[in-house]
Amino acid sequence: MVVRATGFEPFLPPLPLSPSLTTFSLNSFSNPNFSSSMRSTFTLFRNLMLSTFHQPRTLPSQLLPRRFPRLCVGAEQWALHEELPEHEIFRFAAEAGEKRLPRPEVEVKELSEVPELWRRSRVAWLCKELPAHKAGTLIRILNAQRKWMRQEDATYVIMHCLRIRENETAFRVYKWMMQRSWYRFDFALSTRLADYMGKERKFSKCREVFDDIINQGRVPSESTFHILVVAYLSSSVQGCLDEACGIFHRMIQLGGYQPCLSLHNSLFKALVGKPGNFSKQYLKQAEFIYHRLVSTGLDVHKDIYGGLIWLHSYQDCIDKKRIEALREEMRRAGIGEREEVLVSILRACAREGEVEEAEKTWSKLLQFESNPPSQAFVYKMEVYSKVGVPMKALEVFREMQLKLGKTGVPAYNKIIEILCKAQESEFAESIMTEFVNSGLKPLTPSYVYLLNMYFNLESHDKLEEAFSQCLEKCRPNSAIYSIYLDSLVKVGKLNKAEDIFCQMFRDASIGVNARSCNNILHGYLYSGNNFKAEKIYDLMCQKKYEIDAPLIEKLDYILSLRRRITKKPMSLKLNKEQREMLIGMLLGGLQIDSDGQRKNHIIGFNFDGNSVSHNVLKSHIHHQFYEWLHPTFKPSDDSKNIPDKFCTIASSHFGFYADQFWSGGQPTIPKLVHRWLSPCVLAYWYMYGGHRNSSGDILLKIKGSREGVENIVKKFKAMSIDCKVKGKGKVFWIGILGSNTTWFWKLVEPYILEDVRDFTKSGVNMMGRDLLETQDINFNRESEE
């Protein structure tokens, strides 16, 4: 007899035990030839299965609240959702559609039909034993069964583990089964396993089975597509939203499926869930979802219209016709313009300087019972600034203070920016004093506007005074120092300018850039200090900074006296500090891509935009490897708009690191790694891939073999630092616990960036994708593999 296991839901109460299996157990006990030992085995096995029906189940992690929280399945379901919290509404909507999707049936052979008594006994024993063991022990148990175990036996074990919610065990048995010579692809089983892993929000394992299905030339079922998209949306890990969009497109194009309304709304809600500057890149994807809703006749919720207008208002080039078309469609649908929609329209007017439309929108905002939000006042100020009426913007600022009774940092920064650009120095200074006395922070952007105004007005004394005030109240900043350096060079204070330049060069949190190098070079050339000008020229060649055109002719003459060619490119070579940085970050997870012949290699830097310390490290690394970076990752202003991901040019200079740390396209730990663990290497490993938890313990993440990790542990012991290792799949965490953290910190502290020290000590440098991994790490338990 073959039982077809139909689509049962992991988030519903578990199905009862298969009747035929229960019958088999009872019949076996009534058989006089059945030994007492076998009776006890199957009694224990049956009790184990039944006991799992009453175990509490773990709910999936929820998405964080979003900007548009009420995107649900449809208008007809609002009554059902009214009593739910906002974060529960999204979960209900996202999962409502998947429960209606058909799933293929899995054929599972009953144990009672297996003729060999010993085989039935062993399969039952495996069902009882495997869920109780960790990955390493589980694989060893399965390897011991290779002589007799076949696909039917493994399938039964997998389905049993899924029934009792031991999905991790089912996944490991499935991966072990795939490596056997007798393995035959089973579409229904793969679908069932992928769905279960996805419903537990384990998107990486769900995606692995999903890719296995595609590699077999099959199209995954609609339920698998749906669940995988929801699993990606349920994660806050960086990059999951892009993966969700990709799976959604493949669901339509590859599978030919029609996603349900709830999936459209859930994906759209995730697209507009981030701040505008991050979400604006998803405009095309959001428009695609809207087009799908309209073309397939699905209901378009009012938040879809509001979200699209919101995304359009953040674009660099505003599409006014598209915004007006969306507003017209809202009117035809009988949807009124809410406050958040009007604020988005006001933002678009601010970017384009549309005063008339802004006034109309402002009048509509005043019709609401509450006062307009502070950001609406900021956008209205910006509108008047665009048309050159700064004093009108100041009136709006004072009106905001009167109506709201408080002023936020964005409003202060915006009005100071407007007044400084208009060179209204008295008003700008008055507002700046008010801003400083309010105790609000950060003050740095406003000081930048103020210093630029003084520089343009040639008020260098006031500029120096404002620079000193800024240093007392703000952290060191490259833009602040660059403006001050320009001022010193312009007034001829070269000795002081040289001191400031050297301070910028020494302090990694400030750094030098093309602008500062050109300014100090200008000062040296026109003061006749040719020797120092040559030193700056060598530095600029090393960093691949472009020399300003007016300086080239004078520099040509000076260098020709020593028979040097100005534009001769200097060959790139990694210095000692750069080599140690690379080794440390490679241990922490840095990636290398190689060409087919493995002659040229690219270093890919990937930083977590949500981590404050990673933002500091990102700027430092971008500065240190500037001459190696691909031209597309060199912003024109050298200090702003540095992306979270950037890479180097393809070069053979990285061959050593590719061979040692990235062999075969996978991260590896070199055999001689213990020779390279200098304090500087450890510092960058800690800053890039490390974490300090609330207990003060230090965790260092690394991928590779256990033998390589053991070599590192031995090196730590030679440094009088004891540590423990915890394996999580292919990832290892090296834990430096208790008093050992003091010795480790004394070792690396001289090489930790100054602005990173506070963050790393408080444990906030953890990258988002590692946060969940470390929550259940306990170095007091037996290490996993």
Secondary structure, 3 states (H helix, E strand, C coil): CEEEECCCCCCCCCCCCCHHHHHHHHHHHHCCCCCHHHHHHHHHHHHHHHHHHHCCCCCCCCCCCCCCCCCCCCHHHHHHHCCCCHHHHHHHHHHHCHHHCCCCCEEEECHHHCCCHHHHHHHHHHHHHHHHCCHHHHHHHHHCCCCCCCHHHHHHHHHHHHHCCCHHHHHHHHHHHHCCCCCCCCHHHHHHHHHHHHHCCCHHHHHHHHHHHHHCCCCCCHHHHHHHHHHHHCCCCCCHHHHHHHHHHHHHHCCCCCCCHHHHHHHHHHHCCCCHHHHHHHHHHHHHHHHHHHHCCCCCCHHHHHHHHHHHHCCCCCCHHHHHHHHHHHHHCCCCCCHHHHHHHHHHHHHHCCHHHHHHHHHHHHCCCCCCCHHHHHHHHHHHHHCCCHHHHHHHHHHHHHHHCCCCHHHHHHHHHHHHHCCCHHHHHHHHHHHHHHCCCCCHHHHHHHHHHHHHCCCHHHHHHHHHHHHHHCCCCHHHHHHHHHHHHHCCCHHHHHHHHHHHHHCCCCCCCHHHHHHHHHHHHHHCCHHHHHHHHHHHHHHCCCCCHHHHHHHHHHHHCCCCCCCCCCCCCCCHHHHHHHHHHHHCCCEEEECCCCCCEEEEEECCCCCHHHHHHHHHHHHHCHHHECHHHCCCCCCCCCCCEEEECCEHHHHHHHHHHCHHHCCCCCCCHHHCCCHHHHHHHHHHHEEECCCCCEEEEEECCHHHHHHHHHHHHHCCCCCEEEEECCEEEEEECCCHHHHHHHHHHHHCCHHHHHHHHHCCCCCHHHHHHHCCCCCCCCCCC
